[in-house]
Amino acid sequence: MSNFLRCLRGGETPSATIVDAKKAAAIVLDAEKAIGEKAAIENDANSDLV
């Protein structure tokens, strides 16, 4: 959180990249799918988001 705040103030570059964000989004979408299907699913490292 402190890195985020320093970035907002203009004193630092974000430690997370857009690739990190895309991977996180893919994990969240897979988790939502697993919950909806009530089953375990594999995270697809080659998904459109990654």
PyMOL commands that place a pseudoatom at each C-alpha (Angstrom):
pseudoatom trace, name=CA, resn=MET, resi=1, chain=A, elem=C, hetatm=0, pos=[0.000, 0.000, 0.000]
pseudoatom trace, name=CA, resn=SER, resi=2, chain=A, elem=C, hetatm=0, pos=[2.839, 2.366, 0.785]
pseudoatom trace, name=CA, resn=ASN, resi=3, chain=A, elem=C, hetatm=0, pos=[4.265, 1.886, -2.739]
pseudoatom trace, name=CA, resn=PHE, resi=4, chain=A, elem=C, hetatm=0, pos=[0.864, 2.816, -4.179]
pseudoatom trace, name=CA, resn=LEU, resi=5, chain=A, elem=C, hetatm=0, pos=[0.693, 5.980, -2.082]
pseudoatom trace, name=CA, resn=ARG, resi=6, chain=A, elem=C, hetatm=0, pos=[4.230, 7.016, -3.036]
pseudoatom trace, name=CA, resn=CYS, resi=7, chain=A, elem=C, hetatm=0, pos=[3.306, 6.495, -6.697]
pseudoatom trace, name=CA, resn=LEU, resi=8, chain=A, elem=C, hetatm=0, pos=[0.278, 8.745, -6.299]
pseudoatom trace, name=CA, resn=ARG, resi=9, chain=A, elem=C, hetatm=0, pos=[2.497, 11.432, -4.833]
pseudoatom trace, name=CA, resn=GLY, resi=10, chain=A, elem=C, hetatm=0, pos=[4.828, 11.072, -7.830]
pseudoatom trace, name=CA, resn=GLY, resi=11, chain=A, elem=C, hetatm=0, pos=[7.830, 9.828, -5.927]
pseudoatom trace, name=CA, resn=GLU, resi=12, chain=A, elem=C, hetatm=0, pos=[7.990, 6.235, -7.093]
pseudoatom trace, name=CA, resn=THR, resi=13, chain=A, elem=C, hetatm=0, pos=[7.306, 3.857, -9.964]
pseudoatom trace, name=CA, resn=PRO, resi=14, chain=A, elem=C, hetatm=0, pos=[4.729, 1.127, -9.314]
pseudoatom trace, name=CA, resn=SER, resi=15, chain=A, elem=C, hetatm=0, pos=[6.259, -2.184, -8.252]
pseudoatom trace, name=CA, resn=ALA, resi=16, chain=A, elem=C, hetatm=0, pos=[3.460, -4.097, -10.006]
pseudoatom trace, name=CA, resn=THR, resi=17, chain=A, elem=C, hetatm=0, pos=[3.348, -4.187, -13.789]
pseudoatom trace, name=CA, resn=ILE, resi=18, chain=A, elem=C, hetatm=0, pos=[0.432, -4.446, -16.200]
pseudoatom trace, name=CA, resn=VAL, resi=19, chain=A, elem=C, hetatm=0, pos=[1.375, -8.118, -16.650]
pseudoatom trace, name=CA, resn=ASP, resi=20, chain=A, elem=C, hetatm=0, pos=[0.984, -8.599, -12.881]
pseudoatom trace, name=CA, resn=ALA, resi=21, chain=A, elem=C, hetatm=0, pos=[-2.438, -6.962, -13.046]
pseudoatom trace, name=CA, resn=LYS, resi=22, chain=A, elem=C, hetatm=0, pos=[-3.540, -9.154, -15.948]
pseudoatom trace, name=CA, resn=LYS, resi=23, chain=A, elem=C, hetatm=0, pos=[-2.439, -12.299, -14.100]
pseudoatom trace, name=CA, resn=ALA, resi=24, chain=A, elem=C, hetatm=0, pos=[-4.299, -11.191, -10.971]
pseudoatom trace, name=CA, resn=ALA, resi=25, chain=A, elem=C, hetatm=0, pos=[-7.436, -10.521, -13.018]
pseudoatom trace, name=CA, resn=ALA, resi=26, chain=A, elem=C, hetatm=0, pos=[-7.209, -13.991, -14.594]
pseudoatom trace, name=CA, resn=ILE, resi=27, chain=A, elem=C, hetatm=0, pos=[-6.962, -15.567, -11.130]
pseudoatom trace, name=CA, resn=VAL, resi=28, chain=A, elem=C, hetatm=0, pos=[-10.005, -13.643, -9.894]
pseudoatom trace, name=CA, resn=LEU, resi=29, chain=A, elem=C, hetatm=0, pos=[-12.035, -14.606, -12.959]
pseudoatom trace, name=CA, resn=ASP, resi=30, chain=A, elem=C, hetatm=0, pos=[-11.043, -18.269, -12.527]
pseudoatom trace, name=CA, resn=ALA, resi=31, chain=A, elem=C, hetatm=0, pos=[-11.996, -18.122, -8.842]
pseudoatom trace, name=CA, resn=GLU, resi=32, chain=A, elem=C, hetatm=0, pos=[-15.406, -16.667, -9.692]
pseudoatom trace, name=CA, resn=LYS, resi=33, chain=A, elem=C, hetatm=0, pos=[-15.911, -19.402, -12.282]
pseudoatom trace, name=CA, resn=ALA, resi=34, chain=A, elem=C, hetatm=0, pos=[-14.953, -22.105, -9.769]
pseudoatom trace, name=CA, resn=ILE, resi=35, chain=A, elem=C, hetatm=0, pos=[-17.385, -20.701, -7.223]
pseudoatom trace, name=CA, resn=GLY, resi=36, chain=A, elem=C, hetatm=0, pos=[-20.168, -20.570, -9.801]
pseudoatom trace, name=CA, resn=GLU, resi=37, chain=A, elem=C, hetatm=0, pos=[-19.514, -24.133, -10.936]
pseudoatom trace, name=CA, resn=LYS, resi=38, chain=A, elem=C, hetatm=0, pos=[-18.830, -25.354, -7.387]
pseudoatom trace, name=CA, resn=ALA, resi=39, chain=A, elem=C, hetatm=0, pos=[-15.797, -27.171, -8.713]
pseudoatom trace, name=CA, resn=ALA, resi=40, chain=A, elem=C, hetatm=0, pos=[-12.049, -26.756, -8.834]
pseudoatom trace, name=CA, resn=ILE, resi=41, chain=A, elem=C, hetatm=0, pos=[-10.668, -25.455, -12.098]
pseudoatom trace, name=CA, resn=GLU, resi=42, chain=A, elem=C, hetatm=0, pos=[-7.146, -24.963, -13.375]
pseudoatom trace, name=CA, resn=ASN, resi=43, chain=A, elem=C, hetatm=0, pos=[-5.776, -21.488, -13.910]
pseudoatom trace, name=CA, resn=ASP, resi=44, chain=A, elem=C, hetatm=0, pos=[-4.998, -21.164, -17.609]
pseudoatom trace, name=CA, resn=ALA, resi=45, chain=A, elem=C, hetatm=0, pos=[-1.603, -19.498, -17.894]
pseudoatom trace, name=CA, resn=ASN, resi=46, chain=A, elem=C, hetatm=0, pos=[-2.305, -18.956, -21.593]
pseudoatom trace, name=CA, resn=SER, resi=47, chain=A, elem=C, hetatm=0, pos=[-5.617, -17.174, -21.163]
pseudoatom trace, name=CA, resn=ASP, resi=48, chain=A, elem=C, hetatm=0, pos=[-6.451, -14.055, -23.141]
pseudoatom trace, name=CA, resn=LEU, resi=49, chain=A, elem=C, hetatm=0, pos=[-5.683, -11.900, -20.101]
pseudoatom trace, name=CA, resn=VAL, resi=50, chain=A, elem=C, hetatm=0, pos=[-2.124, -13.083, -19.564]
for i in range(1, 50): cmd.bond("trace and resi %d" % i, "trace and resi %d" % (i + 1))
show_as sticks, trace
zoom trace
